[in-house]
Amino acid sequence: MSRLRIDGLRAPGVDAAELAVAAAECVALFGPSGGGKTRLLRAIADLDEAAGEVFLDDRPRSTFAAPAWRRRVMYLAADSAWWQPQVRDHASDWPAAQLAALGFGDDVLDWEVARLSSGERQRLALVRALARAPDVLLLDEPSANLDVPNTTRVERLIDDWRRSTGGSVLWVSHDPDQRQRVAARAFEIAAGRLRVRPDD
């Protein structure tokens, strides 16, 4: 059974006829800048309107209330939004083990958001997303602002999460070495079109 399945998802800059991601699987997406990768993730998350259907465990997205869908199919932008002054204010429960896995102590919850570097924001946004216990993660370059050690931490945490929970991951990455490390399969998006077969 596919945990996440796309069927004829189309919108301006998005043409994804089909894609299935199994439970505990990571699938990578790549392609030129402006090619439609972010637009596809946002369409799957129901943040942008699109024709077609997306399924979670064979249940169509159209049967979910939008907030419920977005909690279960979680989109993580490359540059995350922060709307309160302190880190702790952005989630009701911050898992200490996941904070530690990304190099943070519990004291990070008392930090002011204004003092965070772009890389710290990116890592903390991942923990914030995982704290909401999603079924699917839609990751838009989640390690783009990170050095090698912190990239390794992020890759390891996401791998541990999907293996322990059965969660599915759709991961946008420009780095071919990273795609090979984290994903079982990788597909190209160009001019909005998702290619899942050689003749697409």
Z-matrix of the N, CA and C atoms (Angstrom, degrees):
N
C 1 1.460
C 2 1.520 1 110.28
N 3 1.303 2 116.26 1 135.90
C 4 1.455 3 120.94 2 177.13
C 5 1.521 4 109.42 3 -84.80
N 6 1.292 5 116.31 4 129.56
C 7 1.460 6 119.41 5 176.77
C 8 1.528 7 110.26 6 -71.39
N 9 1.346 8 117.33 7 -42.35
C 10 1.463 9 122.35 8 177.10
C 11 1.514 10 108.68 9 -123.02
N 12 1.349 11 116.16 10 133.04
C 13 1.459 12 119.77 11 179.14
C 14 1.523 13 109.21 12 -141.86
N 15 1.337 14 115.42 13 133.20
C 16 1.457 15 122.98 14 178.41
C 17 1.522 16 108.44 15 -106.50
N 18 1.332 17 115.99 16 136.17
C 19 1.453 18 120.64 17 179.33
C 20 1.528 19 108.89 18 -135.09
N 21 1.332 20 116.13 19 102.61
C 22 1.455 21 121.53 20 174.45
C 23 1.515 22 114.38 21 62.41
N 24 1.326 23 116.54 22 47.23
C 25 1.463 24 120.91 23 -178.34
C 26 1.530 25 108.86 24 -84.54
N 27 1.336 26 115.73 25 117.95
C 28 1.465 27 120.03 26 -176.01
C 29 1.517 28 110.75 27 -139.58
N 30 1.331 29 114.15 28 138.85
C 31 1.462 30 123.49 29 178.49
C 32 1.516 31 106.21 30 -161.48
N 33 1.332 32 118.59 31 172.59
C 34 1.465 33 118.70 32 174.38
C 35 1.536 34 110.95 33 -54.90
N 36 1.315 35 116.52 34 119.25
C 37 1.460 36 121.53 35 -178.98
C 38 1.506 37 114.87 36 80.37
N 39 1.347 38 117.87 37 9.33
C 40 1.470 39 121.67 38 179.78
C 41 1.521 40 108.77 39 -134.18
N 42 1.346 41 116.45 40 125.62
C 43 1.462 42 122.08 41 175.58
C 44 1.524 43 106.81 42 -143.96
N 45 1.334 44 115.29 43 89.90
C 46 1.463 45 121.38 44 -176.98
C 47 1.519 46 108.33 45 -121.77
N 48 1.314 47 116.84 46 97.25
C 49 1.460 48 121.06 47 -175.40
C 50 1.517 49 111.34 48 -68.15
N 51 1.333 50 116.28 49 -40.79
C 52 1.462 51 118.96 50 -176.94
C 53 1.526 52 110.12 51 -161.36
N 54 1.314 53 114.43 52 148.07
C 55 1.462 54 121.87 53 171.66
C 56 1.517 55 107.12 54 -169.53
N 57 1.318 56 116.74 55 135.92
C 58 1.453 57 121.57 56 176.46
C 59 1.525 58 108.94 57 -128.82
N 60 1.312 59 115.67 58 136.22
C 61 1.461 60 122.35 59 177.72
C 62 1.522 61 107.10 60 -123.72
N 63 1.317 62 116.87 61 120.77
C 64 1.452 63 121.70 62 -175.68
C 65 1.526 64 111.23 63 -77.59
N 66 1.315 65 115.69 64 165.45
C 67 1.455 66 120.88 65 173.49
C 68 1.523 67 109.58 66 -58.11
N 69 1.323 68 116.28 67 135.86
C 70 1.472 69 124.42 68 178.50
C 71 1.522 70 113.38 69 67.64
N 72 1.336 71 117.89 70 11.47
C 73 1.460 72 121.03 71 179.36
C 74 1.524 73 110.49 72 -99.23
N 75 1.328 74 115.32 73 148.40
C 76 1.458 75 121.99 74 171.08
C 77 1.519 76 108.35 75 -116.81
N 78 1.329 77 115.64 76 125.37
C 79 1.460 78 122.92 77 176.82
C 80 1.521 79 107.67 78 -117.08
N 81 1.321 80 116.85 79 132.37
C 82 1.465 81 121.70 80 -178.82
C 83 1.523 82 110.50 81 -99.97
N 84 1.332 83 114.68 82 149.20
C 85 1.453 84 122.98 83 174.06
C 86 1.519 85 108.57 84 -121.75
N 87 1.331 86 116.42 85 141.86
C 88 1.460 87 119.94 86 178.70
C 89 1.518 88 108.50 87 -146.64
N 90 1.309 89 115.20 88 166.86
C 91 1.454 90 120.68 89 178.38
C 92 1.510 91 109.87 90 156.86
N 93 1.328 92 117.07 91 176.36
C 94 1.459 93 120.56 92 -176.46
C 95 1.522 94 111.83 93 -67.08
N 96 1.322 95 116.04 94 155.05
C 97 1.456 96 120.71 95 174.52
C 98 1.521 97 109.22 96 -58.34
N 99 1.330 98 116.19 97 135.54
C 100 1.454 99 120.91 98 -177.00
C 101 1.514 100 113.76 99 80.21
N 102 1.321 101 117.13 100 7.42
C 103 1.461 102 120.57 101 -176.17
C 104 1.510 103 115.05 102 -81.47
N 105 1.330 104 117.64 103 -10.15
C 106 1.462 105 120.02 104 175.89
C 107 1.514 106 115.44 105 115.18
N 108 1.317 107 118.32 106 7.98
C 109 1.465 108 120.14 107 -176.80
C 110 1.532 109 111.56 108 -64.83
N 111 1.325 110 116.04 109 -50.68
C 112 1.463 111 119.61 110 179.59
C 113 1.520 112 110.87 111 -64.57
N 114 1.315 113 117.25 112 -40.10
C 115 1.465 114 120.17 113 179.36
C 116 1.528 115 110.99 114 -61.04
N 117 1.324 116 116.68 115 -38.34
C 118 1.465 117 119.58 116 178.33
C 119 1.531 118 110.46 117 -64.75
N 120 1.331 119 117.64 118 -47.56
C 121 1.462 120 119.52 119 179.70
C 122 1.523 121 111.21 120 -59.46
N 123 1.321 122 116.78 121 -42.79
C 124 1.464 123 120.41 122 -179.71
C 125 1.531 124 111.34 123 -65.88
N 126 1.324 125 117.22 124 -35.01
C 127 1.462 126 120.16 125 177.08
C 128 1.527 127 110.87 126 -67.82
N 129 1.332 128 117.04 127 -41.05
C 130 1.463 129 120.65 128 177.62
C 131 1.526 130 110.25 129 -61.67
N 132 1.336 131 116.56 130 -41.43
C 133 1.464 132 121.40 131 -178.64
C 134 1.520 133 113.45 132 -75.64
N 135 1.330 134 117.57 133 -2.77
C 136 1.465 135 123.19 134 -178.60
C 137 1.524 136 111.62 135 65.96
N 138 1.320 137 115.73 136 30.44
C 139 1.462 138 120.42 137 173.69
C 140 1.526 139 110.75 138 -88.57
N 141 1.331 140 116.45 139 -26.04
C 142 1.466 141 122.41 140 174.36
C 143 1.517 142 107.95 141 -124.78
N 144 1.320 143 116.52 142 142.07
C 145 1.457 144 121.29 143 -177.29
C 146 1.522 145 110.60 144 -68.09
N 147 1.336 146 115.24 145 139.30
C 148 1.466 147 120.75 146 178.58
C 149 1.515 148 109.22 147 -153.04
N 150 1.317 149 115.80 148 147.40
C 151 1.462 150 121.43 149 172.41
C 152 1.517 151 108.96 150 -78.93
N 153 1.335 152 115.57 151 162.65
C 154 1.453 153 120.21 152 -179.32
C 155 1.511 154 110.70 153 97.57
N 156 1.325 155 116.16 154 -170.42
C 157 1.460 156 120.15 155 -175.50
C 158 1.521 157 110.62 156 -138.05
N 159 1.323 158 115.28 157 151.21
C 160 1.454 159 123.40 158 173.00
C 161 1.523 160 106.53 159 -125.79
N 162 1.315 161 116.42 160 140.20
C 163 1.460 162 121.48 161 -177.01
C 164 1.527 163 109.99 162 -119.59
N 165 1.309 164 116.14 163 141.05
C 166 1.465 165 123.21 164 171.13
C 167 1.516 166 107.07 165 -117.61
N 168 1.322 167 117.07 166 115.57
C 169 1.466 168 121.33 167 -176.09
C 170 1.525 169 110.84 168 50.11
N 171 1.328 170 115.92 169 43.90
C 172 1.467 171 125.03 170 177.80
C 173 1.526 172 114.10 171 69.17
N 174 1.319 173 117.61 172 7.28
C 175 1.461 174 120.35 173 174.78
C 176 1.527 175 108.67 174 -98.46
N 177 1.338 176 118.75 175 125.31
C 178 1.464 177 120.26 176 -176.40
C 179 1.526 178 112.72 177 -68.46
N 180 1.308 179 115.13 178 144.37
C 181 1.460 180 121.75 179 178.78
C 182 1.519 181 111.85 180 -57.39
N 183 1.314 182 116.73 181 -32.70
C 184 1.464 183 120.64 182 -177.05
C 185 1.521 184 112.91 183 -63.90
N 186 1.335 185 118.01 184 -14.22
C 187 1.466 186 120.51 185 178.85
C 188 1.532 187 112.24 186 -92.74
N 189 1.326 188 117.45 187 -3.70
C 190 1.462 189 122.18 188 178.58
C 191 1.527 190 109.77 189 -97.06
N 192 1.323 191 117.04 190 146.24
C 193 1.457 192 119.88 191 163.11
C 194 1.526 193 107.42 192 -67.89
N 195 1.331 194 117.12 193 145.44
C 196 1.466 195 120.55 194 -174.70
C 197 1.528 196 112.75 195 -55.40
N 198 1.348 197 120.63 196 -46.40
C 199 1.475 198 118.81 197 179.85
C 200 1.530 199 112.56 198 -62.31
N 201 1.336 200 117.28 199 -36.74
C 202 1.466 201 120.32 200 179.51
C 203 1.527 202 110.79 201 -66.12
N 204 1.338 203 116.37 202 -41.09
C 205 1.471 204 119.66 203 177.61
C 206 1.526 205 110.60 204 -62.11
N 207 1.318 206 117.44 205 -44.46
C 208 1.466 207 120.70 206 -175.36
C 209 1.518 208 112.24 207 -71.37
N 210 1.330 209 117.99 208 -22.14
C 211 1.468 210 119.72 209 172.83
C 212 1.521 211 110.76 210 -73.72
N 213 1.329 212 116.56 211 -35.11
C 214 1.462 213 119.85 212 -176.37
C 215 1.522 214 112.48 213 -88.54
N 216 1.326 215 116.60 214 -30.57
C 217 1.473 216 122.29 215 176.83
C 218 1.525 217 105.93 216 -116.17
N 219 1.322 218 115.26 217 92.26
C 220 1.466 219 122.79 218 -165.69
C 221 1.528 220 111.41 219 -94.98
N 222 1.325 221 115.14 220 121.56
C 223 1.467 222 121.39 221 176.22
C 224 1.522 223 109.29 222 -93.02
N 225 1.331 224 116.45 223 128.79
C 226 1.458 225 122.20 224 177.63
C 227 1.526 226 108.37 225 -117.13
N 228 1.324 227 115.43 226 107.75
C 229 1.467 228 120.85 227 -177.84
C 230 1.523 229 110.83 228 -71.70
N 231 1.311 230 115.60 229 157.77
C 232 1.466 231 120.32 230 176.92
C 233 1.523 232 110.84 231 -62.26
N 234 1.319 233 117.26 232 -38.21
C 235 1.465 234 122.74 233 175.90
C 236 1.520 235 107.96 234 -116.74
N 237 1.319 236 116.19 235 104.28
C 238 1.455 237 121.04 236 -172.68
C 239 1.526 238 111.69 237 -80.09
N 240 1.322 239 114.85 238 154.20
C 241 1.465 240 121.20 239 177.23
C 242 1.525 241 110.14 240 -89.60
N 243 1.331 242 115.56 241 143.05
C 244 1.463 243 122.99 242 176.43
C 245 1.523 244 107.10 243 -133.20
N 246 1.320 245 117.97 244 126.14
C 247 1.455 246 120.89 245 -168.14
C 248 1.535 247 113.43 246 -121.79
N 249 1.321 248 117.97 247 -3.79
C 250 1.471 249 122.58 248 177.15
C 251 1.530 250 108.57 249 -121.58
N 252 1.335 251 117.94 250 158.29
C 253 1.467 252 118.80 251 -174.54
C 254 1.522 253 114.81 252 -71.22
N 255 1.343 254 118.39 253 -31.38
C 256 1.461 255 120.97 254 -177.67
C 257 1.521 256 111.11 255 -107.84
N 258 1.329 257 115.19 256 150.99
C 259 1.459 258 120.61 257 179.85
C 260 1.518 259 111.25 258 -58.55
N 261 1.335 260 118.49 259 -46.51
C 262 1.454 261 121.43 260 -172.79
C 263 1.523 262 112.69 261 -61.36
N 264 1.327 263 117.21 262 -22.85
C 265 1.464 264 120.75 263 -176.67
C 266 1.526 265 113.19 264 -72.08
N 267 1.324 266 117.90 265 -6.03
C 268 1.464 267 121.26 266 -173.66
C 269 1.523 268 114.20 267 -97.49
N 270 1.319 269 117.64 268 0.94
C 271 1.465 270 121.19 269 174.93
C 272 1.523 271 108.08 270 -159.96
N 273 1.320 272 115.68 271 149.48
C 274 1.469 273 119.10 272 -179.62
C 275 1.519 274 111.95 273 -80.39
N 276 1.319 275 116.95 274 -22.78
C 277 1.469 276 120.53 275 -177.94
C 278 1.524 277 108.87 276 -144.16
N 279 1.320 278 116.12 277 115.38
C 280 1.465 279 121.10 278 178.33
C 281 1.528 280 107.91 279 -104.13
N 282 1.329 281 119.29 280 112.37
C 283 1.464 282 120.65 281 -178.72
C 284 1.532 283 111.68 282 -65.95
N 285 1.324 284 115.45 283 118.01
C 286 1.466 285 120.64 284 -175.71
C 287 1.525 286 111.66 285 -61.62
N 288 1.336 287 116.70 286 -37.53
C 289 1.468 288 119.46 287 -178.25
C 290 1.520 289 110.94 288 -64.67
N 291 1.323 290 117.82 289 -37.75
C 292 1.461 291 120.42 290 -179.83
C 293 1.526 292 111.36 291 -74.68
N 294 1.323 293 117.07 292 -34.92
C 295 1.467 294 119.63 293 172.91
C 296 1.528 295 109.85 294 -60.12
N 297 1.325 296 115.41 295 -46.77
C 298 1.468 297 119.75 296 -179.26
C 299 1.519 298 111.41 297 -63.38
N 300 1.328 299 116.32 298 -37.38
C 301 1.466 300 120.31 299 -179.82
C 302 1.515 301 111.81 300 -62.45
N 303 1.336 302 116.63 301 -25.69
C 304 1.463 303 120.73 302 179.09
C 305 1.527 304 112.02 303 -101.90
N 306 1.335 305 116.86 304 13.61
C 307 1.457 306 120.68 305 171.75
C 308 1.511 307 115.85 306 89.78
N 309 1.347 308 117.43 307 17.00
C 310 1.464 309 120.71 308 -179.20
C 311 1.520 310 111.29 309 -110.19
N 312 1.341 311 116.30 310 146.74
C 313 1.443 312 121.81 311 167.68
C 314 1.517 313 110.03 312 -93.17
N 315 1.340 314 116.67 313 172.51
C 316 1.467 315 120.19 314 179.95
C 317 1.519 316 112.36 315 -61.64
N 318 1.336 317 117.16 316 -24.37
C 319 1.465 318 120.08 317 -177.83
C 320 1.525 319 112.64 318 -64.50
N 321 1.342 320 117.19 319 -16.45
C 322 1.462 321 119.61 320 -179.46
C 323 1.526 322 111.12 321 -61.59
N 324 1.318 323 117.41 322 -25.74
C 325 1.465 324 120.64 323 -178.88
C 326 1.522 325 111.94 324 -65.54
N 327 1.338 326 116.89 325 -22.98
C 328 1.461 327 120.67 326 179.20
C 329 1.524 328 112.65 327 -93.17
N 330 1.304 329 117.02 328 0.06
C 331 1.459 330 120.01 329 179.39
C 332 1.524 331 110.52 330 -71.21
N 333 1.318 332 114.77 331 149.68
C 334 1.456 333 120.46 332 171.68
C 335 1.537 334 108.99 333 -78.93
N 336 1.305 335 116.18 334 136.34
C 337 1.465 336 120.16 335 179.79
C 338 1.529 337 110.47 336 -58.18
N 339 1.321 338 116.69 337 -33.98
C 340 1.465 339 120.46 338 -177.03
C 341 1.526 340 112.72 339 -62.06
N 342 1.336 341 117.64 340 -22.52
C 343 1.462 342 119.60 341 -178.52
C 344 1.518 343 112.92 342 -89.11
N 345 1.326 344 118.38 343 -6.99
C 346 1.462 345 121.34 344 -176.00
C 347 1.525 346 111.09 345 -74.28
N 348 1.316 347 115.47 346 138.53
C 349 1.462 348 119.97 347 170.15
C 350 1.527 349 109.03 348 -74.67
N 351 1.332 350 116.78 349 168.96
C 352 1.464 351 120.00 350 178.77
C 353 1.527 352 110.93 351 -62.77
N 354 1.331 353 116.92 352 -37.01
C 355 1.458 354 120.29 353 178.40
C 356 1.519 355 112.27 354 -68.70
N 357 1.345 356 117.67 355 -39.02
C 358 1.463 357 120.45 356 176.48
C 359 1.517 358 111.31 357 -64.43
N 360 1.318 359 116.24 358 -41.37
C 361 1.468 360 119.29 359 176.85
C 362 1.523 361 110.94 360 -61.03
N 363 1.319 362 115.94 361 -41.21
C 364 1.459 363 119.33 362 -177.77
C 365 1.532 364 110.89 363 -65.22
N 366 1.325 365 117.07 364 -44.26
C 367 1.467 366 119.86 365 179.42
C 368 1.526 367 111.54 366 -66.79
N 369 1.324 368 117.34 367 -42.29
C 370 1.461 369 120.20 368 -179.89
C 371 1.525 370 111.80 369 -68.24
N 372 1.322 371 117.35 370 -32.50
C 373 1.457 372 119.79 371 176.73
C 374 1.528 373 110.94 372 -63.83
N 375 1.324 374 117.39 373 -34.04
C 376 1.456 375 120.59 374 176.76
C 377 1.530 376 110.49 375 -65.55
N 378 1.332 377 117.31 376 -46.24
C 379 1.468 378 119.70 377 178.30
C 380 1.523 379 110.25 378 -62.56
N 381 1.326 380 116.91 379 -41.01
C 382 1.468 381 121.13 380 177.61
C 383 1.524 382 110.72 381 -58.08
N 384 1.312 383 117.27 382 -42.35
C 385 1.466 384 120.47 383 178.36
C 386 1.525 385 111.31 384 -65.69
N 387 1.324 386 117.11 385 -45.27
C 388 1.464 387 120.46 386 -179.10
C 389 1.523 388 111.77 387 -65.30
N 390 1.335 389 117.45 388 -29.14
C 391 1.460 390 121.40 389 179.46
C 392 1.527 391 111.92 390 -62.46
N 393 1.312 392 116.95 391 -20.28
C 394 1.470 393 120.73 392 -179.63
C 395 1.524 394 112.21 393 -91.23
N 396 1.337 395 116.40 394 5.45
C 397 1.476 396 123.10 395 174.77
C 398 1.527 397 112.72 396 52.88
N 399 1.324 398 118.35 397 57.92
C 400 1.468 399 120.09 398 177.55
C 401 1.524 400 111.27 399 -72.29
N 402 1.329 401 115.12 400 165.86
C 403 1.465 402 121.52 401 172.04
C 404 1.517 403 111.57 402 -94.32
N 405 1.335 404 115.80 403 -27.40
C 406 1.466 405 122.31 404 -177.82
C 407 1.519 406 108.51 405 -135.86
N 408 1.318 407 116.32 406 137.78
C 409 1.460 408 122.13 407 172.41
C 410 1.524 409 109.04 408 -110.92
N 411 1.325 410 116.02 409 128.09
C 412 1.463 411 123.43 410 174.05
C 413 1.522 412 106.58 411 -107.89
N 414 1.306 413 117.27 412 102.93
C 415 1.458 414 122.90 413 -168.62
C 416 1.527 415 110.77 414 -105.52
N 417 1.326 416 115.70 415 121.02
C 418 1.463 417 121.66 416 -179.38
C 419 1.526 418 108.53 417 -105.36
N 420 1.330 419 116.06 418 92.99
C 421 1.469 420 122.25 419 -179.42
C 422 1.540 421 111.29 420 51.14
N 423 1.335 422 118.74 421 60.97
C 424 1.465 423 120.78 422 -173.76
C 425 1.518 424 115.02 423 -69.84
N 426 1.332 425 117.96 424 -9.75
C 427 1.469 426 119.79 425 178.50
C 428 1.529 427 111.60 426 -121.73
N 429 1.318 428 116.94 427 21.50
C 430 1.470 429 120.20 428 -174.73
C 431 1.515 430 113.13 429 -62.58
N 432 1.329 431 118.30 430 -30.74
C 433 1.469 432 121.36 431 -176.90
C 434 1.527 433 113.21 432 -101.69
N 435 1.327 434 117.29 433 15.90
C 436 1.457 435 120.57 434 -170.34
C 437 1.524 436 112.70 435 -110.28
N 438 1.333 437 114.58 436 150.40
C 439 1.450 438 120.49 437 172.25
C 440 1.525 439 109.39 438 -78.45
N 441 1.318 440 116.68 439 177.46
C 442 1.466 441 120.59 440 -174.53
C 443 1.526 442 112.48 441 -61.77
N 444 1.353 443 120.34 442 -47.79
C 445 1.468 444 118.64 443 -179.40
C 446 1.524 445 113.01 444 -60.43
N 447 1.342 446 117.39 445 -40.66
C 448 1.461 447 119.06 446 -179.39
C 449 1.520 448 112.04 447 -75.30
N 450 1.320 449 117.73 448 -29.98
C 451 1.461 450 119.93 449 172.28
C 452 1.522 451 110.14 450 -61.52
N 453 1.329 452 116.32 451 -43.09
C 454 1.468 453 120.59 452 178.05
C 455 1.522 454 110.80 453 -61.27
N 456 1.325 455 117.30 454 -41.48
C 457 1.471 456 120.64 455 178.10
C 458 1.527 457 111.27 456 -60.67
N 459 1.332 458 116.19 457 -45.19
C 460 1.468 459 120.24 458 -179.50
C 461 1.524 460 110.41 459 -63.77
N 462 1.311 461 117.39 460 -46.62
C 463 1.464 462 120.03 461 179.82
C 464 1.521 463 111.24 462 -59.70
N 465 1.332 464 116.49 463 -41.94
C 466 1.469 465 120.35 464 -178.76
C 467 1.536 466 110.66 465 -67.02
N 468 1.325 467 116.96 466 -41.99
C 469 1.459 468 119.96 467 -178.97
C 470 1.532 469 111.01 468 -63.70
N 471 1.320 470 116.98 469 -44.51
C 472 1.466 471 119.64 470 -179.65
C 473 1.527 472 110.38 471 -65.56
N 474 1.314 473 116.83 472 -40.08
C 475 1.461 474 120.21 473 176.97
C 476 1.527 475 110.85 474 -61.66
N 477 1.332 476 117.86 475 -45.21
C 478 1.466 477 121.37 476 178.39
C 479 1.523 478 110.88 477 -62.38
N 480 1.342 479 116.21 478 -40.90
C 481 1.467 480 120.22 479 -178.58
C 482 1.525 481 111.52 480 -62.34
N 483 1.327 482 116.67 481 -48.55
C 484 1.462 483 117.49 482 -176.26
C 485 1.523 484 111.87 483 -68.86
N 486 1.320 485 117.35 484 -34.48
C 487 1.463 486 119.80 485 179.65
C 488 1.524 487 111.72 486 -71.40
N 489 1.326 488 117.48 487 -34.65
C 490 1.467 489 120.55 488 -177.67
C 491 1.525 490 112.96 489 -83.15
N 492 1.338 491 117.63 490 -26.44
C 493 1.460 492 120.42 491 -176.21
C 494 1.518 493 114.14 492 -109.09
N 495 1.331 494 117.44 493 -16.05
C 496 1.458 495 120.03 494 -172.38
C 497 1.513 496 113.22 495 78.80
N 498 1.327 497 116.55 496 11.41
C 499 1.457 498 120.72 497 179.67
C 500 1.518 499 112.01 498 -68.79
N 501 1.332 500 115.43 499 151.48
C 502 1.463 501 122.11 500 178.45
C 503 1.517 502 110.33 501 -101.27
N 504 1.323 503 116.57 502 149.96
C 505 1.461 504 121.74 503 -177.60
C 506 1.528 505 109.36 504 -131.45
N 507 1.326 506 114.91 505 129.90
C 508 1.466 507 122.32 506 169.35
C 509 1.521 508 105.78 507 -115.27
N 510 1.339 509 117.02 508 114.61
C 511 1.466 510 123.03 509 -164.44
C 512 1.525 511 109.85 510 -121.83
N 513 1.321 512 117.14 511 113.84
C 514 1.461 513 121.99 512 173.74
C 515 1.517 514 108.71 513 -83.02
N 516 1.342 515 116.11 514 125.96
C 517 1.462 516 120.73 515 178.89
C 518 1.523 517 109.65 516 -149.27
N 519 1.332 518 115.56 517 134.23
C 520 1.456 519 121.22 518 174.43
C 521 1.528 520 111.90 519 -84.74
N 522 1.320 521 117.66 520 -10.16
C 523 1.459 522 122.53 521 -172.39
C 524 1.530 523 110.11 522 -93.79
N 525 1.328 524 118.32 523 111.15
C 526 1.471 525 119.00 524 -178.60
C 527 1.522 526 113.22 525 -63.66
N 528 1.329 527 117.46 526 -33.10
C 529 1.462 528 119.27 527 177.47
C 530 1.531 529 110.63 528 -65.75
N 531 1.329 530 116.29 529 -40.57
C 532 1.464 531 118.98 530 177.87
C 533 1.521 532 111.10 531 -64.67
N 534 1.312 533 116.72 532 -43.33
C 535 1.466 534 119.51 533 179.20
C 536 1.522 535 110.76 534 -58.04
N 537 1.303 536 116.63 535 -39.81
C 538 1.459 537 120.03 536 179.74
C 539 1.526 538 111.09 537 -67.42
N 540 1.347 539 116.66 538 -35.39
C 541 1.463 540 120.14 539 -179.80
C 542 1.525 541 112.47 540 -70.62
N 543 1.332 542 116.92 541 -42.33
C 544 1.469 543 119.19 542 -166.55
C 545 1.520 544 114.36 543 -99.27
N 546 1.339 545 118.82 544 -22.94
C 547 1.464 546 120.28 545 -167.11
C 548 1.519 547 112.35 546 -116.70
N 549 1.320 548 114.49 547 145.66
C 550 1.453 549 120.76 548 174.35
C 551 1.524 550 111.02 549 -78.42
N 552 1.333 551 116.62 550 -31.03
C 553 1.468 552 122.42 551 -179.38
C 554 1.519 553 108.23 552 -141.86
N 555 1.329 554 116.64 553 156.86
C 556 1.460 555 121.46 554 177.95
C 557 1.524 556 108.64 555 -141.13
N 558 1.337 557 115.87 556 139.60
C 559 1.454 558 121.45 557 -178.41
C 560 1.519 559 109.75 558 -131.74
N 561 1.312 560 114.77 559 147.88
C 562 1.461 561 121.67 560 -177.47
C 563 1.527 562 111.13 561 -94.38
N 564 1.334 563 114.72 562 143.15
C 565 1.461 564 121.95 563 169.71
C 566 1.519 565 107.27 564 -119.45
N 567 1.321 566 116.42 565 127.50
C 568 1.463 567 121.43 566 176.91
C 569 1.517 568 108.19 567 -142.36
N 570 1.330 569 116.08 568 133.32
C 571 1.464 570 122.18 569 -177.68
C 572 1.526 571 111.16 570 52.57
N 573 1.333 572 114.80 571 36.04
C 574 1.451 573 120.45 572 177.41
C 575 1.514 574 115.54 573 84.95
N 576 1.337 575 117.88 574 -14.05
C 577 1.453 576 120.54 575 -174.79
C 578 1.528 577 111.37 576 -92.43
N 579 1.322 578 114.98 577 126.36
C 580 1.455 579 121.50 578 176.13
C 581 1.525 580 108.95 579 -85.65
N 582 1.330 581 116.15 580 122.48
C 583 1.465 582 121.38 581 -179.27
C 584 1.523 583 109.17 582 -101.20
N 585 1.332 584 116.52 583 112.48
C 586 1.456 585 120.69 584 178.00
C 587 1.525 586 111.51 585 -111.86
N 588 1.339 587 116.95 586 -5.82
C 589 1.461 588 122.10 587 175.55
C 590 1.519 589 108.42 588 -134.54
N 591 1.325 590 118.54 589 154.56
C 592 1.472 591 120.31 590 -178.21
C 593 1.514 592 113.63 591 -58.27
N 594 1.335 593 118.10 592 -28.35
C 595 1.460 594 119.77 593 -176.65
C 596 1.525 595 113.14 594 -93.49
N 597 1.303 596 118.96 595 5.47
C 598 1.472 597 121.62 596 178.74
C 599 1.529 598 111.01 597 -66.02
